[in-house]
Amino acid sequence: MEQSKQSEIIKAALENVRSMVDSNTVTGTPITTASGTVIIPISKVFVGIATGGVDYFGKQSNQTQNFGGGGGTGVTVSPVGFLVVEPNGKVDLLNVNYEPKDPLSQIVGLVENSPELIEKFKNLFSGKKKEEK
């Protein structure tokens, strides 16, 4: 079966998405702190692809078949939280609970809604260890 122009549009869109989004987009690059704790950012990725097209003949019957079409792709990356692996092997997931908005609102929401997250990061980067109870 001959491949249509529509298939070429979809293939090009998927190749572009593949070049933008990889496994490091969902599970970010690990960050190692001075205390030996490893912090791994976790995100969720949404991808949407839409294409459309039509094969048609011109007004004159002796013309070859033409194609008209187009497409679009959208990618959204939203932070979910941070996976924290302490030197003693304890693993914790710090959730980032907020609705995605414009970037400034996201930052403000993160600061307002996650004081525990900020405190934990402060302790991790200062090299202090939390006393066990």
C-alpha positions in Angstrom: 0.0 0.0 0.0 1.3 3.4 -1.0 2.0 5.7 2.0 -0.1 8.9 2.0 1.0 12.4 2.6 -1.0 12.3 5.9 1.3 9.5 7.1 4.3 11.8 6.4 2.8 14.6 8.5 2.2 12.3 11.4 5.7 10.8 11.2 7.2 14.3 11.1 5.2 15.4 14.1 6.2 12.3 16.1 9.9 12.7 15.3 9.7 16.3 16.5 8.0 15.3 19.8 10.6 12.5 20.3 13.4 15.1 19.9 11.8 17.3 22.6 10.6 14.7 25.1 12.7 11.8 26.4 12.9 9.8 29.6 14.8 12.6 31.3 11.7 14.8 30.9 9.6 12.5 33.1 12.3 11.4 35.5 14.7 14.3 35.7 18.5 14.3 36.1 19.4 13.3 39.7 20.9 16.0 41.9 23.3 14.9 44.6 23.6 17.2 47.7 26.6 17.7 50.0 25.1 15.4 52.6 24.9 12.6 50.0 21.1 12.8 49.5 20.0 12.3 45.9 17.0 14.4 44.6 15.2 13.2 41.4 12.6 15.5 39.9 9.4 13.7 38.6 7.1 15.2 36.0 4.1 14.1 33.9 4.0 14.7 30.2 0.9 15.2 28.0 1.2 15.0 24.2 -1.5 15.9 21.7 -1.3 15.4 18.0 -3.9 16.5 15.4 -3.6 16.2 11.6 -5.9 16.4 8.7 -5.7 16.3 4.9 -7.4 15.6 1.6 -6.3 14.3 -1.8 -8.1 16.2 -4.6 -8.0 16.9 -8.3 -7.7 20.3 -9.8 -10.5 21.9 -11.9 -9.0 20.5 -15.0 -9.3 16.7 -15.3 -5.9 16.2 -16.9 -4.1 17.5 -13.7 -2.4 15.2 -11.3 -3.8 14.6 -7.9 -3.0 17.2 -5.3 -2.8 17.1 -1.5 -3.8 19.7 1.1 -3.2 19.1 4.7 -1.7 20.2 8.0 -1.2 19.3 11.6 -0.2 20.5 15.0 1.4 19.1 18.1 1.2 20.2 21.7 3.4 19.1 24.6 2.8 20.0 28.3 5.2 19.1 31.1 3.9 19.4 34.7 6.0 18.8 37.8 4.6 16.1 40.1 7.2 16.0 42.9 10.7 15.0 43.9 12.0 11.6 44.8 14.4 12.0 47.7 16.9 9.1 48.4 18.8 9.6 51.6 22.3 8.1 52.2 20.8 5.6 54.6 18.6 4.2 51.9 15.3 5.9 53.0 13.2 7.0 50.0 10.6 9.7 50.2 8.3 11.3 47.6 7.7 15.0 48.1 4.5 15.9 46.2 3.9 19.2 44.5 0.1 19.6 44.8 -1.1 22.5 42.7 -3.0 23.1 39.4 -0.9 24.1 36.5 -1.4 27.8 35.7 0.9 30.4 34.2 4.6 30.0 35.2 4.5 32.8 37.8 1.4 31.4 39.5 3.1 27.9 39.6 6.1 29.3 41.4 4.0 31.3 43.9 1.7 28.2 44.5 4.7 26.0 45.1 6.1 28.4 47.7 2.8 29.0 49.4 1.5 25.4 49.4 4.7 23.5 50.2 6.5 24.9 53.2 7.5 21.4 54.2 9.1 20.9 50.8 11.1 24.1 51.2 12.2 23.2 54.7 13.3 19.7 53.6 15.3 21.2 50.7 16.9 23.7 53.1 18.0 20.9 55.4 19.3 18.8 52.5 21.4 21.5 51.0 22.7 22.8 54.3 24.0 19.3 55.1 22.1 19.0 58.3 20.5 15.7 59.2 17.1 15.5 60.8 17.2 14.0 64.2 15.4 10.7 64.4 12.6 10.5 67.1 
